Amino acid sequence: MDNFVFADEDDIPQHKQDKSYKLLIVDDEEAIHSITKTALESMDFSDYRIEVLSAYSAKEAKELLKQNPDVALAIIDVVMETRDAGLTLVDYIRNTLECRMMRLVIRTGQADTFPSMQIIKRYDINDFKEKTEFTVEKLYITMRSAIREYSQLLELEQKYLNTYHQMTTNQLTQLPNRTKLYEDFSHNKSATLILIDIVGFSIINETNGYEVGDYVLKELGGFLQSMHHEEFTVYHLDSDLFALMTMHMPLDTVITKVEQIKDEISKLHIITNNFNKTIDTTIGVAFQSEIDLMQKAELALKEARHTGKNQIKYYSDDLRVIKRLNNTNHWAPIIKESLLDGSLVAYYQPICHTQTKVIEKHEMLVRIIKDGKVHSPFEFLDAAQDSGQLYDIFKYMFTQACIQSAKTGKKFSVNISNLEFAQETLLPFIKESVAKYGADVASLSLEILESSSINDYEAKAVIRSIHDFGISIVIDDFGVECSNFGQIENLPIDIIKIDGSFIKNLPTSKGSQIIVKTIKTFAQEKGVKLVAEFVCDEVVYNMVKDMGIEYVQGYYLSEPKAEI
């Protein structure tokens, strides 16, 4: 009797609670319950405990199952309050409760009325017994077999849950991961997604170590979960990217909450080892979207990154990144075609000596001629970069420079993005092209158009190698964004081109005059020549000339032309 606990017994010895299984007997005959319990008392279940629950109708059984969803085995009579009450109960267990693990045994005194094979197949029943044949021995065998199956199913379910947890959980922060986010998407027609990215996280890792970086991620993840789990589901997607998702929050509330979250994070002081700082973030939001929710939130986040730290951007069709994507989709195939059919061409703008206006060299400027219209790089250069065709354009333009150098003996300057210095074939291509067309290497210059800082050691090494080969290095658009004094330190620079925004404003802007004079002094100290861009009229030309700048370029002297 020690191995059995019936539903009305509250005091259970602790040593019997270690491993137990619940048996539910459902029958409207009191005698059946008594006989079954008596039979169970004679059985040996020393390795686990059996807790017996009794129900005298299908309705009563349903109530018990609500309180005991972990029943291992149910022995159910068919005919009770109705002729098919037991089968209705089985259908409720399998389909309403969606319980597939519980072992079900039908026990009936009217077997002829219910063909066993059909019942077992239709209701996913594990066994079918007539009351007259359900001896103590058969009951024992049925019990042992059912509990063993149930135990194996429990083990399999736990393994599945463990695997599922590993697949859907970020192991560092223990927050749901990207896989879980996509799964949650599939269950909802519309949602609002907020992406939160830590600004400069790679620098935290590099300067403080990955242990500190991991601590920062855990602190931010724990903060978001503890503060906002009631309103949002919080995810840790990748490295320094977190996400919050909500279903039905109105837009004005979302806006308020996102601002609040940004401010809270900015005040979150993270302290560990030698790290004692707050962190900056960028946030992208896609509001109540059914289609491409993740992509839209990522586009908004990308726009926020372009705008600066601690910025929030909401997805809309007017986002700059959307326009850039559309521009890329439009121009990418045109660029590819123009490289093949000759509609990508080189234009030439002279660079003149300031004192004499004699042409010293020509800057080569790429154009695309389509449908009788000449398109400047302002229209398609971003698309070329985003579609991976910028290097192809450079190779075409450098080839033309080599051809023209060999043909005319004149000097030519070709624009190159800092991104091209990562191309392994760049230096070999330059050398092969010079040799192939017989160009004078001293007549060639590369103008570096910086879209980001040149801090990469290998990129600087390539620039030095190109310079050692004999090609002059020019820094374009000097004085704005990435082109500055710090960038040209330790680089073999021959010429600096002062950004046109300062030159064209010389007559009216005191600030521009100061900047140009400062650059002039710096260039003299470094032994570097200067070119003034955007010389648009005689007044600007005379000011540049009086300031002692060596070379000028602009529409006052000549616009870019298809012929030299």
C-alpha positions as CSV (number, residue, x, y, z in Angstrom):
1,M,0.0,0.0,0.0
2,D,3.0,2.3,0.5
3,N,3.4,2.6,-3.2
4,F,-0.1,3.9,-3.8
5,V,-1.5,7.3,-3.0
6,F,-5.2,7.9,-3.6
7,A,-6.7,11.3,-4.3
8,D,-8.0,11.9,-0.8
9,E,-4.7,11.2,0.9
10,D,-2.7,14.4,1.7
11,D,0.2,13.1,3.8
12,I,2.7,11.7,1.4
13,P,6.1,10.5,2.8
14,Q,9.0,12.5,1.3
15,H,10.9,9.4,0.1
16,K,7.9,8.4,-2.0
17,Q,7.7,11.7,-3.8
18,D,10.9,11.3,-5.8
19,K,9.4,9.5,-8.7
20,S,5.7,9.1,-9.2
21,Y,3.1,8.7,-11.9
22,K,-0.6,9.5,-11.9
23,L,-3.3,7.0,-12.9
24,L,-6.8,8.2,-13.7
25,I,-9.7,5.7,-13.4
26,V,-12.8,6.9,-15.2
27,D,-15.9,4.7,-14.7
28,D,-19.4,5.3,-13.4
29,E,-19.4,2.0,-11.4
30,E,-18.1,2.3,-7.9
31,A,-17.2,-1.4,-7.9
32,I,-14.8,-0.9,-10.8
33,H,-12.9,1.7,-8.8
34,S,-12.7,-0.5,-5.7
35,I,-11.7,-3.6,-7.7
36,T,-9.0,-1.7,-9.6
37,K,-7.5,-0.2,-6.4
38,T,-7.5,-3.6,-4.7
39,A,-5.8,-5.1,-7.6
40,L,-3.2,-2.4,-7.6
41,E,-2.4,-3.0,-4.0
42,S,-1.3,-6.5,-4.8
43,M,1.2,-5.3,-7.5
44,D,4.9,-4.5,-7.1
45,F,5.7,-0.9,-8.0
46,S,8.7,-0.6,-5.7
47,D,10.7,1.6,-8.2
48,Y,8.1,4.4,-8.3
49,R,4.9,5.6,-6.7
50,I,1.4,5.4,-8.3
51,E,-1.0,8.2,-7.4
52,V,-4.6,7.1,-8.2
53,L,-7.3,9.6,-9.2
54,S,-10.9,8.6,-9.6
55,A,-13.6,10.1,-11.7
56,Y,-17.2,8.8,-12.1
57,S,-18.1,10.6,-15.3
58,A,-16.5,12.2,-18.3
59,K,-17.4,15.6,-17.0
60,E,-15.7,14.9,-13.6
61,A,-12.7,13.6,-15.4
62,K,-12.3,16.8,-17.4
63,E,-12.2,18.8,-14.2
64,L,-9.6,16.5,-12.7
65,L,-7.5,16.8,-15.9
66,K,-7.5,20.6,-15.6
67,Q,-5.9,20.2,-12.2
68,N,-3.7,17.3,-13.2
69,P,-2.4,17.7,-16.8
70,D,0.5,15.3,-16.0
71,V,-1.6,12.1,-15.8
72,A,0.5,9.2,-17.2
73,L,-2.3,6.7,-17.8
74,A,-6.1,7.0,-18.0
75,I,-8.3,3.8,-17.9
76,I,-11.6,5.0,-19.3
77,D,-15.0,3.4,-19.5
78,V,-17.0,4.1,-22.7
79,V,-20.6,4.0,-21.6
80,M,-21.2,6.4,-18.7
81,E,-23.5,9.4,-18.7
82,T,-24.0,8.8,-22.4
83,R,-23.2,5.8,-24.6
84,D,-20.1,7.4,-26.0
85,A,-19.0,9.6,-23.0
86,G,-15.7,7.8,-22.8
87,L,-14.9,8.3,-26.4
88,T,-15.9,12.0,-26.2
89,L,-13.5,12.2,-23.2
90,V,-10.7,10.7,-25.3
91,D,-11.4,13.1,-28.1
92,Y,-11.2,16.0,-25.6
93,I,-7.8,14.7,-24.3
94,R,-6.2,14.3,-27.7
95,N,-7.7,17.2,-29.6
96,T,-8.9,19.9,-27.1
97,L,-6.1,19.5,-24.6
98,E,-3.7,18.4,-27.4
99,C,-2.2,15.8,-25.0
100,R,-0.3,13.2,-27.0
101,M,1.8,11.8,-24.2
102,M,-0.9,10.5,-21.9
103,R,-1.4,6.8,-22.3
104,L,-5.1,5.9,-22.9
105,V,-6.8,2.5,-22.3
106,I,-10.4,1.9,-23.1
107,R,-12.2,-0.5,-20.7
108,T,-15.7,-1.4,-21.6
109,G,-18.3,-4.1,-20.8
110,Q,-20.0,-3.6,-24.3
111,A,-17.1,-4.4,-26.6
112,D,-19.4,-5.7,-29.4
113,T,-20.8,-2.2,-29.9
114,F,-17.4,-0.6,-30.5
115,P,-15.1,-2.3,-33.0
116,S,-11.7,-2.0,-31.2
117,M,-9.5,-1.4,-34.3
118,Q,-11.6,1.5,-35.5
119,I,-11.6,3.1,-32.1
120,I,-7.9,2.7,-31.6
121,K,-7.1,4.3,-35.0
122,R,-9.6,7.1,-34.8
123,Y,-9.0,8.2,-31.2
124,D,-5.3,7.3,-30.9
125,I,-6.0,4.9,-28.1
126,N,-3.1,2.8,-26.7
127,D,-5.1,-0.2,-25.7
128,F,-8.6,-1.6,-25.6
129,K,-9.8,-4.1,-23.0
130,E,-13.1,-5.8,-22.1
131,K,-13.9,-5.6,-18.4
132,T,-14.3,-9.3,-18.2
133,E,-10.8,-10.0,-19.5
134,F,-9.0,-7.3,-17.6
135,T,-7.4,-9.6,-15.0
136,V,-4.9,-8.5,-12.3
137,E,-2.1,-9.8,-14.4
138,K,-3.2,-8.0,-17.6
139,L,-3.8,-4.8,-15.6
140,Y,-0.2,-5.1,-14.2
141,I,1.2,-5.6,-17.7
142,T,-0.8,-2.7,-19.0
143,M,0.3,-0.4,-16.2
144,R,4.0,-1.3,-16.5
145,S,4.0,-0.9,-20.3
146,A,2.1,2.4,-20.2
147,I,4.2,3.9,-17.6
148,R,7.4,2.9,-19.4
149,E,6.1,4.4,-22.6
150,Y,5.1,7.6,-20.8
151,S,8.5,7.8,-19.1
152,Q,10.3,7.4,-22.4
153,L,8.0,10.1,-23.9
154,L,8.9,12.4,-21.0
155,E,12.6,11.9,-21.6
156,L,12.2,12.5,-25.3
157,E,10.2,15.7,-24.7
158,Q,12.9,17.0,-22.3
159,K,15.6,16.3,-24.8
160,Y,13.5,18.2,-27.4
161,L,12.9,21.1,-25.1
162,N,16.6,21.3,-24.2
163,T,17.5,21.3,-27.9
164,Y,14.8,23.8,-28.7
165,H,16.1,26.0,-25.9
166,Q,19.6,25.9,-27.3
167,M,18.4,26.7,-30.8
168,T,16.2,29.6,-29.8
169,T,18.2,31.2,-27.0
170,N,21.3,33.4,-27.0
171,Q,23.7,31.5,-24.8
172,L,25.4,34.6,-23.4
173,T,22.3,36.6,-22.2
174,Q,19.8,33.7,-22.2
175,L,17.4,35.9,-24.1
176,P,15.4,34.6,-27.1
177,N,17.5,34.8,-30.3
178,R,16.9,35.6,-34.0
179,T,15.6,32.1,-34.6
180,K,12.9,32.6,-31.9
181,L,12.1,36.1,-33.3
182,Y,11.4,34.6,-36.7
183,E,9.3,31.9,-35.2
184,D,7.3,34.5,-33.2
185,F,6.8,36.4,-36.5
186,S,5.1,33.4,-38.0
187,H,2.4,33.4,-35.3
188,N,1.4,37.0,-35.7
189,K,-0.1,38.9,-38.6
190,S,1.2,42.3,-37.6
191,A,3.8,43.5,-35.1
192,T,6.0,46.4,-34.1
193,L,9.8,45.7,-34.0
194,I,12.4,47.8,-32.3
195,L,16.1,47.2,-33.0
196,I,18.7,48.5,-30.6
197,D,22.4,48.6,-31.6
198,I,25.3,49.5,-29.4
199,V,27.5,52.2,-30.9
200,G,31.2,51.4,-31.0
201,F,30.8,48.0,-29.4
202,S,33.8,46.6,-31.4
203,I,35.9,49.3,-29.8
204,I,34.8,48.2,-26.3
205,N,36.0,44.6,-27.2
206,E,39.2,45.8,-28.7
207,T,40.2,48.2,-25.9
208,N,38.8,46.4,-22.8
209,G,38.7,42.8,-23.9
210,Y,35.9,40.4,-24.8
211,E,35.1,39.6,-21.2
212,V,34.1,43.2,-20.6
213,G,32.2,43.2,-23.9
214,D,30.3,40.2,-22.8
215,Y,29.5,41.8,-19.5
216,V,28.2,44.9,-21.3
217,L,25.9,42.7,-23.4
218,K,24.6,40.8,-20.4
219,E,24.0,44.1,-18.5
220,L,22.0,45.7,-21.3
221,G,20.1,42.5,-22.0
222,G,19.2,42.1,-18.3
223,F,18.2,45.7,-18.1
224,L,15.9,45.5,-21.1
225,Q,14.3,42.3,-19.9
226,S,13.8,43.5,-16.3
227,M,12.4,46.9,-17.3
228,H,10.3,46.1,-20.3
229,H,9.3,42.4,-20.4
230,E,5.7,43.2,-19.5
231,E,5.3,45.4,-22.6
232,F,7.7,43.8,-25.1
233,T,9.3,40.5,-25.8
234,V,13.0,41.1,-25.6
235,Y,15.5,39.3,-27.9
236,H,19.3,39.3,-28.3
237,L,19.8,38.8,-32.0
238,D,23.6,39.0,-32.8
239,S,26.6,40.4,-31.0
240,D,25.5,44.0,-30.0
241,L,22.0,43.9,-31.6
242,F,18.9,43.6,-29.4
243,A,15.2,43.6,-30.4
244,L,11.9,44.4,-28.7
245,M,8.6,43.2,-30.2
246,T,5.0,44.1,-29.4
247,M,1.7,43.4,-31.0
248,H,-0.9,46.0,-30.4
249,M,0.8,49.1,-29.0
250,P,-0.4,52.3,-30.7
251,L,2.1,54.5,-32.5
252,D,2.1,57.4,-30.0
253,T,2.8,54.9,-27.2
254,V,5.6,53.3,-29.2
255,I,7.2,56.7,-29.8
256,T,7.0,57.5,-26.1
257,K,8.4,54.2,-25.1
258,V,11.3,54.2,-27.6
259,E,12.4,57.6,-26.4
260,Q,12.1,56.4,-22.8
261,I,14.2,53.3,-23.6
262,K,16.9,55.4,-25.3
263,D,17.1,57.8,-22.4
264,E,17.2,54.9,-19.9
265,I,20.0,53.2,-21.7
266,S,22.0,56.4,-21.9
267,K,21.9,56.7,-18.1
268,L,22.8,53.0,-17.6
269,H,26.2,53.0,-15.9
270,I,28.0,49.8,-16.5
271,I,30.9,49.1,-14.1
272,T,33.3,46.1,-14.3
273,N,37.0,45.7,-14.0
274,N,38.5,48.9,-15.5
275,F,35.3,49.7,-17.4
276,N,33.1,52.4,-15.9
277,K,30.9,54.0,-18.7
278,T,27.5,54.6,-20.2
279,I,26.8,53.3,-23.7
280,D,25.4,55.0,-26.8
281,T,22.9,53.3,-29.1
282,T,21.1,53.7,-32.4
283,I,17.5,52.5,-32.8
284,G,15.4,51.5,-35.8
285,V,11.7,50.9,-35.6
286,A,9.2,49.2,-38.0
287,F,5.6,49.9,-36.8
288,Q,2.7,47.5,-37.2
289,S,3.9,45.7,-40.4
290,E,2.8,42.4,-41.7
291,I,5.4,42.1,-44.5
292,D,9.2,42.3,-44.3
293,L,9.1,43.5,-40.7
294,M,12.8,42.6,-40.0
295,Q,14.0,44.1,-43.2
296,K,12.1,47.3,-42.6
297,A,13.5,47.6,-39.0
298,E,17.0,47.0,-40.3
299,L,16.6,49.7,-42.9
300,A,15.5,52.1,-40.2
301,L,18.4,51.1,-38.0
302,K,20.8,51.7,-40.9
303,E,19.4,55.2,-41.4
304,A,19.8,55.8,-37.7
305,R,23.5,54.8,-37.9
306,H,24.1,57.2,-40.8
307,T,22.5,60.0,-38.8
308,G,24.6,59.5,-35.7
309,K,24.7,58.0,-32.2
310,N,21.6,58.0,-30.0
311,Q,19.4,58.5,-33.0
312,I,16.0,56.9,-33.6
313,K,14.5,56.3,-37.0
314,Y,11.1,54.9,-38.0
315,Y,10.7,53.0,-41.2
316,S,8.9,54.8,-44.0
317,D,9.1,54.7,-47.8
318,D,10.8,58.1,-47.6
319,L,13.9,56.8,-45.7
320,R,17.2,57.7,-47.4
321,V,18.3,54.1,-47.3
322,I,15.1,53.1,-49.2
323,K,15.9,55.7,-51.8
324,R,19.5,54.4,-52.0
325,L,18.3,50.8,-52.5
326,N,15.9,51.9,-55.2
327,N,18.7,53.9,-56.8
328,T,20.9,50.8,-56.7
329,N,18.3,48.6,-58.2
330,H,17.8,51.1,-61.0
331,W,21.5,51.8,-61.8
332,A,23.2,48.5,-61.1
333,P,22.1,46.8,-64.4
334,I,22.8,50.0,-66.3
335,I,26.4,50.2,-65.0
336,K,26.9,46.6,-65.8
337,E,25.6,47.1,-69.4
338,S,27.6,50.3,-69.9
339,L,30.9,48.6,-69.0
340,L,30.2,46.1,-71.8
341,D,28.7,48.3,-74.6
342,G,30.9,51.4,-74.3
343,S,28.3,53.8,-72.9
344,L,30.5,54.3,-69.9
345,V,33.0,56.9,-71.0
346,A,35.8,59.2,-69.6
347,Y,35.4,63.0,-69.6
348,Y,38.4,65.3,-69.0
349,Q,38.6,68.5,-66.9
350,P,41.9,70.4,-67.0
351,I,43.9,71.3,-63.9
352,C,45.8,74.5,-64.6
353,H,48.7,76.4,-63.1
354,T,47.3,79.3,-61.2
355,Q,49.7,82.0,-62.5
356,T,49.7,81.0,-66.2
357,K,46.5,79.1,-66.7
358,V,48.5,76.5,-68.6
359,I,47.0,73.0,-68.3
360,E,49.2,70.8,-66.2
361,K,47.1,67.7,-66.2
362,H,43.5,66.4,-66.7
363,E,41.3,64.8,-64.1
364,M,39.4,61.9,-65.6
365,L,35.7,61.9,-64.7
366,V,33.4,59.0,-65.4
367,R,30.1,59.5,-67.2
368,I,27.3,57.2,-68.5
369,I,25.6,58.1,-71.8
370,K,22.1,56.6,-71.9
371,D,19.2,57.6,-74.2
372,G,21.2,60.6,-75.4
373,K,21.7,62.0,-72.0
374,V,25.0,62.3,-70.1
375,H,24.8,61.1,-66.5
376,S,27.3,62.3,-63.9
377,P,28.7,60.0,-61.1
378,F,26.5,61.9,-58.7
379,E,23.6,59.8,-60.0
380,F,25.2,56.3,-60.0
381,L,28.3,56.2,-57.9
382,D,26.5,55.0,-54.7
383,A,24.8,52.4,-56.8
384,A,28.2,51.3,-58.2
385,Q,29.5,50.9,-54.6
386,D,26.5,49.1,-53.3
387,S,26.4,46.7,-56.2
388,G,30.2,46.0,-56.1
389,Q,31.0,47.6,-59.4
390,L,33.1,50.5,-58.2
391,Y,36.3,48.6,-58.8
392,D,35.3,47.7,-62.3
393,I,34.7,51.4,-63.0
394,F,38.1,52.3,-61.6
395,K,39.8,49.7,-63.8
396,Y,38.1,51.1,-66.9
397,M,39.1,54.6,-66.1
398,F,42.7,53.7,-65.2
399,T,43.0,51.8,-68.5
400,Q,41.8,54.9,-70.4
401,A,44.4,57.0,-68.5
402,C,47.1,54.7,-69.5
403,I,46.0,54.7,-73.2
404,Q,45.7,58.5,-73.2
405,S,49.1,58.9,-71.5
406,A,50.8,56.7,-74.1
407,K,49.0,58.4,-76.9
408,T,49.3,62.1,-75.9
409,G,52.2,62.3,-73.4
410,K,49.9,64.3,-71.1
411,K,49.3,63.8,-67.4
412,F,46.1,62.3,-66.1
413,S,44.5,61.8,-62.7
414,V,42.1,59.0,-61.9
415,N,39.6,58.9,-58.9
416,I,39.8,55.9,-56.6
417,S,37.8,55.0,-53.6
418,N,39.5,54.0,-50.4
419,L,37.6,50.8,-50.6
420,E,39.5,49.7,-53.7
421,F,42.8,49.4,-51.7
422,A,41.3,46.2,-50.2
423,Q,41.3,44.6,-53.6
424,E,44.2,42.1,-53.8
425,T,44.5,42.6,-57.6
426,L,44.8,46.4,-57.4
427,L,48.6,46.8,-57.5
428,P,49.1,44.0,-60.0
429,F,46.4,45.5,-62.3
430,I,48.1,48.9,-62.1
431,K,51.5,47.6,-63.0
432,E,50.2,45.4,-65.8
433,S,48.1,48.2,-67.3
434,V,51.1,50.6,-67.3
435,A,53.2,48.0,-69.0
436,K,50.5,46.9,-71.5
437,Y,49.8,50.3,-72.9
438,G,53.3,51.8,-72.5
439,A,52.1,54.6,-70.2
440,D,54.6,57.0,-68.5
441,V,54.0,56.1,-64.8
442,A,55.1,59.6,-63.8
443,S,52.2,61.0,-65.8
444,L,49.6,59.2,-63.7
445,S,48.0,60.2,-60.4
446,L,45.4,58.6,-58.2
447,E,42.9,60.8,-56.4
448,I,41.6,59.2,-53.2
449,L,37.9,59.7,-52.6
450,E,37.4,58.8,-49.0
451,S,34.0,57.4,-47.9
452,S,35.6,56.3,-44.6
453,S,38.9,56.8,-42.7
454,I,42.0,55.1,-44.1
455,N,43.1,53.5,-40.9
456,D,43.8,50.0,-42.2
457,Y,47.5,49.1,-42.1
458,E,47.2,47.0,-45.3
459,A,45.5,49.8,-47.2
460,K,48.2,52.2,-46.2
461,A,50.8,49.7,-47.3
462,V,49.2,49.4,-50.8
463,I,49.1,53.2,-51.2
464,R,52.9,53.3,-50.4
465,S,53.5,50.6,-52.9
466,I,51.7,52.4,-55.6
467,H,53.6,55.6,-54.8
468,D,56.9,53.7,-54.8
469,F,55.9,52.4,-58.3
470,G,56.0,56.1,-59.4
471,I,52.3,57.1,-59.4
472,S,51.5,60.3,-57.6
473,I,49.0,60.2,-54.7
474,V,46.3,63.0,-54.4
475,I,43.9,63.5,-51.5
476,D,40.6,64.8,-52.8
477,D,38.0,66.9,-51.0
478,F,40.4,67.8,-48.3
479,G,39.0,69.5,-45.2
480,V,35.7,67.7,-44.9
481,E,34.5,64.5,-43.4
482,C,37.3,61.9,-43.6
483,S,39.8,63.9,-45.5
484,N,41.7,65.8,-42.8
485,F,45.1,66.5,-41.4
486,G,45.2,63.3,-39.3
487,Q,44.4,61.1,-42.3
488,I,47.4,62.1,-44.4
489,E,49.9,61.6,-41.7
490,N,52.3,58.8,-42.6
491,L,50.9,58.6,-46.2
492,P,53.0,59.5,-49.2
493,I,50.9,62.5,-50.4
494,D,52.0,64.6,-53.4
495,I,49.0,66.8,-53.9
496,I,46.1,68.0,-51.8
497,K,42.8,69.2,-53.4
498,I,41.0,71.7,-51.2
499,D,37.3,70.8,-51.0
500,G,35.2,73.0,-53.3
501,S,32.8,74.0,-50.6
502,F,35.6,76.2,-49.1
503,I,36.8,77.6,-52.4
504,K,33.5,78.7,-53.8
505,N,32.7,80.5,-50.6
506,L,36.0,82.3,-50.3
507,P,34.6,85.8,-51.3
508,T,31.9,85.7,-48.6
509,S,33.0,83.4,-45.9
510,K,35.6,84.4,-43.3
511,G,35.7,80.8,-42.0
512,S,36.5,79.4,-45.5
513,Q,39.3,81.9,-45.8
514,I,40.8,80.8,-42.5
515,I,40.5,77.2,-43.4
516,V,42.2,77.6,-46.8
517,K,45.0,79.6,-45.3
518,T,45.5,76.9,-42.6
519,I,45.7,74.2,-45.3
520,K,48.1,76.3,-47.3
521,T,50.4,76.7,-44.3
522,F,50.2,73.0,-43.5
523,A,50.9,72.0,-47.2
524,Q,54.0,74.3,-47.3
525,E,55.4,72.6,-44.1
526,K,54.8,69.2,-45.6
527,G,56.1,70.1,-49.1
528,V,52.8,69.2,-50.7
529,K,51.2,71.0,-53.7
530,L,47.7,72.3,-53.6
531,V,44.8,72.3,-56.1
532,A,41.8,74.6,-55.5
533,E,38.6,72.9,-56.8
534,F,35.3,74.6,-57.8
535,V,36.9,77.8,-59.1
536,C,33.7,79.1,-60.6
537,D,34.4,82.7,-61.5
538,E,37.1,85.4,-61.8
539,V,36.7,86.7,-58.3
540,V,37.4,83.2,-56.8
541,Y,40.2,82.7,-59.2
542,N,42.0,85.9,-58.2
543,M,41.6,85.2,-54.5
544,V,43.1,81.7,-54.9
545,K,45.9,83.1,-57.0
546,D,46.7,85.8,-54.4
547,M,46.8,83.2,-51.7
548,G,49.6,81.4,-53.5
549,I,47.8,78.1,-54.3
550,E,49.6,76.4,-57.1
551,Y,46.8,74.8,-59.2
552,V,43.2,75.5,-60.0
553,Q,40.3,73.5,-61.4
554,G,36.7,74.5,-62.1
555,Y,34.1,75.7,-64.6
556,Y,35.7,79.1,-64.8
557,L,38.6,77.5,-66.6
558,S,36.7,74.6,-68.3
559,E,33.9,72.2,-67.7
560,P,34.6,68.4,-68.2
561,K,34.7,67.5,-71.8
562,A,34.6,64.2,-73.8
563,E,37.7,65.2,-75.7
564,I,41.1,66.6,-74.6
